[in-house]
């Protein structure tokens, strides 16, 4: 299928598909005219990449597990330990980011409370 058809079927932009290919995540066969041709299995592959991206992973983080994203029977017992480790790492990273954002929020809320108190005349 063409890159345009793959984009239509997956909801990914043509630009994103080209980027996945340039990043080494997606492969195509080139026609003599330079057009890309994708196998029908690319639809499921791109959908899996997009799920990982929506879950906060970067293309760099996805690259080591890309071989596990291809067509395979959905047997949860055979999920690779690398993918599980990838999710554990991402959850740890997200927890750290959430904690940092909570600290920023708490600081902003304290400053706002101080400013509102000053405006009401409760300051020194």
MODELLER restraints for C-alpha pairs under 7 A, 6 or more apart:
rsr = mdl.restraints
at = mdl.atoms
rsr.add(forms.Gaussian(group=physical.xy_distance, feature=features.Distance(at['CA:1:A'], at['CA:37:A']), mean=5.30, stdev=0.5))
rsr.add(forms.Gaussian(group=physical.xy_distance, feature=features.Distance(at['CA:1:A'], at['CA:38:A']), mean=5.05, stdev=0.5))
rsr.add(forms.Gaussian(group=physical.xy_distance, feature=features.Distance(at['CA:1:A'], at['CA:39:A']), mean=6.35, stdev=0.5))
rsr.add(forms.Gaussian(group=physical.xy_distance, feature=features.Distance(at['CA:1:A'], at['CA:40:A']), mean=6.81, stdev=0.5))
rsr.add(forms.Gaussian(group=physical.xy_distance, feature=features.Distance(at['CA:2:A'], at['CA:36:A']), mean=6.12, stdev=0.5))
rsr.add(forms.Gaussian(group=physical.xy_distance, feature=features.Distance(at['CA:2:A'], at['CA:37:A']), mean=5.08, stdev=0.5))
rsr.add(forms.Gaussian(group=physical.xy_distance, feature=features.Distance(at['CA:2:A'], at['CA:38:A']), mean=6.26, stdev=0.5))
rsr.add(forms.Gaussian(group=physical.xy_distance, feature=features.Distance(at['CA:3:A'], at['CA:14:A']), mean=6.38, stdev=0.5))
rsr.add(forms.Gaussian(group=physical.xy_distance, feature=features.Distance(at['CA:3:A'], at['CA:36:A']), mean=6.25, stdev=0.5))
rsr.add(forms.Gaussian(group=physical.xy_distance, feature=features.Distance(at['CA:3:A'], at['CA:37:A']), mean=6.73, stdev=0.5))
rsr.add(forms.Gaussian(group=physical.xy_distance, feature=features.Distance(at['CA:3:A'], at['CA:38:A']), mean=6.99, stdev=0.5))
rsr.add(forms.Gaussian(group=physical.xy_distance, feature=features.Distance(at['CA:4:A'], at['CA:14:A']), mean=6.31, stdev=0.5))
rsr.add(forms.Gaussian(group=physical.xy_distance, feature=features.Distance(at['CA:6:A'], at['CA:43:A']), mean=6.38, stdev=0.5))
rsr.add(forms.Gaussian(group=physical.xy_distance, feature=features.Distance(at['CA:7:A'], at['CA:13:A']), mean=5.48, stdev=0.5))
rsr.add(forms.Gaussian(group=physical.xy_distance, feature=features.Distance(at['CA:7:A'], at['CA:14:A']), mean=5.68, stdev=0.5))
rsr.add(forms.Gaussian(group=physical.xy_distance, feature=features.Distance(at['CA:9:A'], at['CA:43:A']), mean=6.80, stdev=0.5))
rsr.add(forms.Gaussian(group=physical.xy_distance, feature=features.Distance(at['CA:10:A'], at['CA:43:A']), mean=6.10, stdev=0.5))
rsr.add(forms.Gaussian(group=physical.xy_distance, feature=features.Distance(at['CA:10:A'], at['CA:46:A']), mean=6.82, stdev=0.5))
rsr.add(forms.Gaussian(group=physical.xy_distance, feature=features.Distance(at['CA:10:A'], at['CA:47:A']), mean=6.18, stdev=0.5))
rsr.add(forms.Gaussian(group=physical.xy_distance, feature=features.Distance(at['CA:20:A'], at['CA:26:A']), mean=5.50, stdev=0.5))
rsr.add(forms.Gaussian(group=physical.xy_distance, feature=features.Distance(at['CA:21:A'], at['CA:27:A']), mean=5.70, stdev=0.5))
rsr.add(forms.Gaussian(group=physical.xy_distance, feature=features.Distance(at['CA:25:A'], at['CA:63:A']), mean=6.37, stdev=0.5))
rsr.add(forms.Gaussian(group=physical.xy_distance, feature=features.Distance(at['CA:25:A'], at['CA:66:A']), mean=6.25, stdev=0.5))
rsr.add(forms.Gaussian(group=physical.xy_distance, feature=features.Distance(at['CA:28:A'], at['CA:36:A']), mean=5.81, stdev=0.5))
rsr.add(forms.Gaussian(group=physical.xy_distance, feature=features.Distance(at['CA:28:A'], at['CA:37:A']), mean=5.43, stdev=0.5))
rsr.add(forms.Gaussian(group=physical.xy_distance, feature=features.Distance(at['CA:28:A'], at['CA:38:A']), mean=5.02, stdev=0.5))
rsr.add(forms.Gaussian(group=physical.xy_distance, feature=features.Distance(at['CA:29:A'], at['CA:36:A']), mean=5.73, stdev=0.5))
rsr.add(forms.Gaussian(group=physical.xy_distance, feature=features.Distance(at['CA:29:A'], at['CA:37:A']), mean=5.13, stdev=0.5))
rsr.add(forms.Gaussian(group=physical.xy_distance, feature=features.Distance(at['CA:29:A'], at['CA:38:A']), mean=6.61, stdev=0.5))
rsr.add(forms.Gaussian(group=physical.xy_distance, feature=features.Distance(at['CA:30:A'], at['CA:36:A']), mean=4.71, stdev=0.5))
rsr.add(forms.Gaussian(group=physical.xy_distance, feature=features.Distance(at['CA:30:A'], at['CA:37:A']), mean=6.10, stdev=0.5))
rsr.add(forms.Gaussian(group=physical.xy_distance, feature=features.Distance(at['CA:41:A'], at['CA:71:A']), mean=6.33, stdev=0.5))
rsr.add(forms.Gaussian(group=physical.xy_distance, feature=features.Distance(at['CA:44:A'], at['CA:71:A']), mean=6.96, stdev=0.5))
rsr.add(forms.Gaussian(group=physical.xy_distance, feature=features.Distance(at['CA:45:A'], at['CA:69:A']), mean=5.72, stdev=0.5))
rsr.add(forms.Gaussian(group=physical.xy_distance, feature=features.Distance(at['CA:45:A'], at['CA:70:A']), mean=5.30, stdev=0.5))
rsr.add(forms.Gaussian(group=physical.xy_distance, feature=features.Distance(at['CA:45:A'], at['CA:71:A']), mean=7.00, stdev=0.5))
rsr.add(forms.Gaussian(group=physical.xy_distance, feature=features.Distance(at['CA:48:A'], at['CA:69:A']), mean=6.35, stdev=0.5))
rsr.add(forms.Gaussian(group=physical.xy_distance, feature=features.Distance(at['CA:65:A'], at['CA:82:A']), mean=6.89, stdev=0.5))
rsr.add(forms.Gaussian(group=physical.xy_distance, feature=features.Distance(at['CA:65:A'], at['CA:83:A']), mean=6.54, stdev=0.5))
rsr.add(forms.Gaussian(group=physical.xy_distance, feature=features.Distance(at['CA:117:A'], at['CA:123:A']), mean=6.65, stdev=0.5))
